[in-house]
Each structure stands twice: as C-alpha cells, then as structure tokens.
Amino acid sequence: MGVKDKVGSTVKIKQSTTFDIKELYKNLKKWVKERGYKISEPNYAEKPSADGAKNTFFFWSCAKKADDYTKQVIEITFIADTKDVAVEKDEDVQTMQEGNVEISLNAFITKDIEDEWAIRKKSAVRRFIRELYDKFANKGKYDVFEGKLEKDREAIAHDLKTYLRMRRFD
C-alpha cells in the first residue's frame, strides 16, 4: 500500500437552501470528470425519516494518476438533510429539496502506488529510504503535483458554492 500525504486543509461547504439534489449530483460528477479524475463511490445511502425528510449521504474517492509512482486524490463527502418541496420554475411546478447541505473536500497525494519499495520484504529500512528519496530527490515534482491538486480542489469547491448560490429557489 502506498503512502498518503494530505495536501492543505479540508474544504467544507455548509448551506441551508432549496435546490435540486439530482442536478447537483450530476453536475458535481461532471466537474470532477472534467478535471480528469476517475470517481469511485464506495458509499451511497438515502434514508427517509418518519417526518417526510430524507437524509442523503455519499462518499467519493476521485483519483487521477500524476505519474507512474504518484496519484492525486480528492475525497468528497456529501451529507444532506432535506425534505421535498414544490417549487414553481419557469411556469412549471417541480419537486426540489429544501434543507441543509454539508460537503467536505480532502486532497491527498498517494506515493508509491504500486508499493514497489516493499515488494520483496516490508522492512523499515526500505520505507525509510523511500521517504528520503521522496523528500529530497522528488521534492520539486511533488510541489507541482500538490499545487495542481489544490487548484483542482479549490475549483470544485468554487463550482459547488456558485451552484448552490445561483440555483437557489427560496
């Protein structure tokens, strides 16, 4: 297993609004794919509650190979507590969701994705040598990868914030 290094701090978006959750999901998927990431969705859950509300949760791990040794990863956690409401849009009544949305974006650089430094024997010495190699020989390369990853995470966060502001129906 490779080594994950966190890049920057977690970006959190919290908002209470009326929006179309299906459209948001579709657009988020489009924004991530436009930046070259492949999406893995290990968790998705929708749980209705007794009062008519619905809790929606999903977790995405979005990965893009930077080179043969390194992967850029953005993890997206989406939590929404909403209820369905009827909204008039363009002289048509549509069902939207009203409630709280919380989206977290974490960024990671995964090094040694093939675990080449520990194939024969998982020794502490080999791992230490790899860390020295990464720290000194590849520092400039990782700085570039981290900069691009931070820009991608910030761009996705900006797209989300803009979407939630512009697509309001309250």
N, C-alpha and C positions, 0 to 999 in steps of 0.2 A: 504494500500500500504506500502510495506517495505521501508527501508532506504537504499539509495545507497551511498557508500563511495568510492571515486575514489582512485585507487591504482597506485602510480607512475605518471609519466608524459606521455603524448601522444607520441607514437612512429610513426614518419612519414617517409615514403619511397617515394622519388621522383626520377624518372628516365626518360630519353628520350632514347628510344630504339626501336628495331624491335623485335616483339615477337608474339606468338600465344595466343590471348586473351581467346579462348575457353579452351585451355590446361591449362592456368594459373588459370582460374576459377575452373576447375575440380581438379587441384592439391591443390589449397587453401582449397576447400571443404574437400578433403581427409586429409590434415594436421590438420584441425580443428577437424574433427571427430575422428582421431587417438588419440587425446588428451582427448577424452570423452565428448566433447561439442555437444549440440544439436543446430542446426542452424535454426534461424527464419529470413526470408528475407522479411521484410515489404516493401522494395522499390527496384525496378529494372527498369531501363529505358535505352533505346538506341534511340538516336536521330540523324538521318542523317542531314547533313547540305548541302547547295547548292553546295559547292565546292568539294563534294565527301567524306568529312571527316565524322567521326561518333563520337559522344560523348556517352560514356557508364558510367553509374552510378549505383552502388548498395550499399545497407546498410544491414549488417548482425548483428544480436544480437545473440551471441553464449553463451549459458548458460550451466552450469554444477552444479548440486546440491552438495554442500560440506557436508552438514548435513541437518537435518530436519528444521533448522532455517535459514540456510545460503546458498546463491547461489554465484558462481563465474561467472562473465560475462565479455566477451571480445566483444567490438563493433568494427566492421570493416567497414570503409567507403572507397569505391573504386571509383576513378574518372579517366577516360582515354579519351583523345582526340587523336584519331587515324585516319589513312586512310589505306585502303587495298593496299598491295604491293605484287608482285610476287617474291618469293624467291626460289632459287634452293637449295634443301636439299636432299642429298643422291641421286643425279642424277634424281631428280623428282622436278617439279615446284609446290610449294604450295603457297596458299594465307596466308599471315601473316598481322599483323597490325604494323604500324610504327607511333610513336608519343610519347606523354607524358603520364606517369602513375603517379598517386599520391594515396598512400594507407595510411590510418591513423588507428592506433590500440589504443583503450582506454580500460582500465581494471577497473572493479568495483566489490566490494563485496556488495551484497544485503543482508541485515539482516532483520529478522522478515518477511520472505517472505509470510507467511500466515496472517500477521497482527494480531497476537494473542494478542498483547499488547493494541490493540484498538478495540477489537470486541464489547464490551458492549457499551462503550461510548468513543468517541475520545476526551480524556481530555489531557491537557498539563502535568498534574502530572504523568499520566501513561507513557507518552512518555519520560518524564524526568527520571523516574525510569528505563525504558528500557535502556536509554543511559548510566546511571550509571552502570547498570548490564553489558552491553556490554563493557564498558570502563575498569571496574575493575575485574569482575568475569571471563570474557571470553577473556581477552587481549591476553594471550598466544595462544589460539586457533585461534584467528583472525590473529595473526602474522604468524602462519603456513600457513593459507589459503592464505594470501596476498603473502607470499613468493612463494608458488606453482603457484599462478595466474601470478605473474611477470615472473616466469620462462617459463610458457606456452606462454605468450605474446611475450617474447623475442625469444623463439624458433620458433614461427610462423613468426616473423619478419625476423629472420635469414634465414628461409626456403625461404621466399619471395625474400630477397636480393640475395641469392645464385641462385635461379631460374632465376631471371632477368639477373644476370651476366652470367650464364652458357648457357642460351637459346637464347643468342643474335644472330641476323642474319644480323648485319650491317657491 
